[in-house]
Every structure is written in structure tokens, then in C-alpha cells.
Amino acid sequence: MSYDDFNELVRSRLSEICGTEFSVSVYEALKNNSVVHKGISIRENDHSIAPTIYMDEFYTDYCDGRDIEDIINEIIRIYSQNRKGPEVEAGNFVDFEWVKDRIFFKTVNAAENASLLAQVPCSLNLDLALIYCVYMGNFKGSFSSVMIRNEHLKLWGKDMAEINEYAIRNTPAILPCDIRNMKDIVSELGGFEDDGECGVPMFVLSNKDRVNGAAVMFYDGVLKRAADELGSDLYILPSSIHEVIVIPKDAVMDADDLTRMVAEVNDTQVAKEEILSYSLYEYLRESEKLIIASAGVRSKAATA
């Protein structure tokens, strides 16, 4: 059975079970880097919230022999746990006074998200783009937000510059910076502890939630403080949209090796929708500028 046929089968079966008081549909979600995921959206007719359950893993399970009714029952269980959504009044989103202190930014690859960037306010920086969201609160322990789109600016009567100003101010407070020594992380995971004499010092830069944490490198003063503390310019490796790795430039002999490392990790260990960039970045301590040190490329095998 094809993926599309599977989704239609699940939708049809759920419609039978849920009855006429619910609307069940196949939903396509455009994710980061133009990745499209299909899911089943279930909405009570008198509710505005419609949780979407993505089907990729369920389809894999079905192809591996899992019974369709078992899958249907799990989808119903997941929907039941998430049907109410975050407890936020829809009217709040119309009120810019409520919204303004909740605006934050995250960073994505500009070229890979060209279609999305045509629909949302954004600020370009090197080969990346800052896009803006509204923090809606925590739901069942998960960070909940809504992406700001061009139509929202018209609704609020605001322009991109104003949105960016609020985001620059709010984001470090909503998603505080977190810098950790790679040695400490490896040690916590039970890995080999480097004695520090031959290893290159590496620091993982993210936010406290470790979600969309690569944006931290655009927080005011973060890279400058790191460079001053290390007494060196910095190389910045974009390990994913969730974090970057910072290395003192003085500790590295060959930037080309780092660029190849970024490409290899992206091609073999990072999901496509979580790739930030193939570029190696450099922070210049004296001029306080972030530049592209080397523009890497995706391997042919990874694009096939």
C-alpha cells in the first residue's frame, strides 16, 4: 500500500469512528527546509483547534506488519490527550499588546526555505534567515508557538522592523542562552573524557530548551563574550537548527577540515528538516562581525 493510500485509509476509518460531530482530513505541513509531512487532522465541529498526528512512523510500522486497527486506536489515544491544545484565548493573538512581549525569533537556512520566506516577515543574515513567532505558552510540558505571517502584520498594523525590535529584546528572556563545554556533555553521556591536552576545546551553544537553539548566536553580545573569554576569534559549526558548536580559531589549523566535518554530519546524522547550513562561520573578535569562513556543499549522495 502506498503512503497516500495509507493516509486515506486511516482518514476514512477515523471518520467512521468519530462520526459527524468531527471533521477528519489529511493535512500537509510544510516544515523547515521545505520538508513536507503528512498528517491526520481531527477537529470537533464546534472547536477551532485541530490537533494533527503525523503519519510517517505509523506508515513504517504498518509496512513492518503492525495491525491497522492497533494504529487507529493509538491515533485516537494521542488525539484524546491533545484535543484541547494550549489554554490561550484566540482573541489574544489579535491584541498586539498581548502579543508584543511574546515575539521571538528562530533561524533557518534562507535558500532552503525560500517558499516560506515569501509568506513571513524575515531578516536575512549571511545564508540564514531570522523568522518570527509568538510564544503561546507551555502545553503538556512542550513549548508552544505560532509563526508570524505577513497577514498578521496587516492585522496588527505593524512592519517587520517593529517585529524584529521586539524579537531581539524578547528572545533571550523567552529562550535563555545555554553554553556548555563539550567535554562535560560527553562525560554526562558516559563517553570518553578527554584529558584536554590533545583535544580541541569545543562549546555547545543553544538555549535552555535546546529547541531551535542555533538562534542564540544572534543574541546580542553572546559571541563577543565567548570570544573575549577564550581570547580568540571563533569558528562556529552549525550542527543543526537546535545548536551550534563554537571552537576557538587559535586551536584549529585547517578550516577546510571543519567545513568537511559540517557536511559529513549534515549528510549522515542530521534529519533534513533539522539542517541549518553547510557553511562554516567565523566570528571576528576585533570587528565584532560574524562572517562565512567557508561555504560548504551537500554531497551528491545526500541529495539523491
Rosetta blueprint (number, residue, H / E / L):
1 M L
2 S L
3 Y H
4 D H
5 D H
6 F H
7 N H
8 E H
9 L H
10 V H
11 R H
12 S H
13 R H
14 L H
15 S H
16 E H
17 I H
18 C H
19 G L
20 T L
21 E L
22 F E
23 S E
24 V E
25 S E
26 V E
27 Y E
28 E E
29 A E
30 L E
31 K L
32 N H
33 N H
34 S H
35 V L
36 V E
37 H E
38 K E
39 G E
40 I E
41 S E
42 I E
43 R E
44 E E
45 N L
46 D L
47 H L
48 S L
49 I L
50 A L
51 P L
52 T E
53 I E
54 Y E
55 M L
56 D H
57 E H
58 F H
59 Y H
60 T H
61 D H
62 Y H
63 C H
64 D L
65 G L
66 R L
67 D L
68 I H
69 E H
70 D H
71 I H
72 I H
73 N H
74 E H
75 I H
76 I H
77 R H
78 I H
79 Y H
80 S H
81 Q H
82 N H
83 R L
84 K L
85 G L
86 P L
87 E L
88 V L
89 E L
90 A H
91 G H
92 N H
93 F H
94 V H
95 D L
96 F H
97 E H
98 W H
99 V H
100 K H
101 D H
102 R H
103 I E
104 F E
105 F E
106 K E
107 T E
108 V E
109 N E
110 A L
111 A H
112 E H
113 N H
114 A H
115 S H
116 L H
117 L H
118 A L
119 Q L
120 V L
121 P L
122 C E
123 S E
124 L E
125 N E
126 L L
127 D L
128 L E
129 A E
130 L E
131 I E
132 Y E
133 C E
134 V E
135 Y E
136 M E
137 G E
138 N E
139 F E
140 K L
141 G L
142 S E
143 F E
144 S E
145 S E
146 V E
147 M E
148 I L
149 R L
150 N H
151 E H
152 H H
153 L H
154 K H
155 L H
156 W H
157 G L
158 K L
159 D L
160 M H
161 A H
162 E H
163 I H
164 N H
165 E H
166 Y H
167 A H
168 I H
169 R H
170 N H
171 T H
172 P H
173 A H
174 I H
175 L L
176 P L
177 C E
178 D E
179 I E
180 R E
181 N E
182 M H
183 K H
184 D H
185 I H
186 V H
187 S H
188 E H
189 L L
190 G L
191 G L
192 F L
193 E L
194 D L
195 D L
196 G L
197 E L
198 C L
199 G L
200 V L
201 P L
202 M L
203 F E
204 V E
205 L E
206 S E
207 N E
208 K L
209 D L
210 R L
211 V L
212 N L
213 G H
214 A H
215 A H
216 V H
217 M H
218 F H
219 Y L
220 D L
221 G L
222 V H
223 L H
224 K H
225 R H
226 A H
227 A H
228 D H
229 E H
230 L H
231 G L
232 S L
233 D L
234 L E
235 Y E
236 I E
237 L E
238 P E
239 S E
240 S E
241 I L
242 H L
243 E E
244 V E
245 I E
246 V E
247 I E
248 P E
249 K H
250 D H
251 A H
252 V L
253 M L
254 D L
255 A H
256 D H
257 D H
258 L H
259 T H
260 R H
261 M H
262 V H
263 A H
264 E H
265 V H
266 N H
267 D H
268 T H
269 Q H
270 V L
271 A L
272 K H
273 E H
274 E H
275 I L
276 L L
277 S L
278 Y L
279 S E
280 L E
281 Y E
282 E E
283 Y E
284 L E
285 R L
286 E L
287 S L
288 E L
289 K E
290 L E
291 I E
292 I E
293 A E
294 S E
295 A E
296 G L
297 V L
298 R L
299 S L
300 K H
301 A H
302 A H
303 T H
304 A L
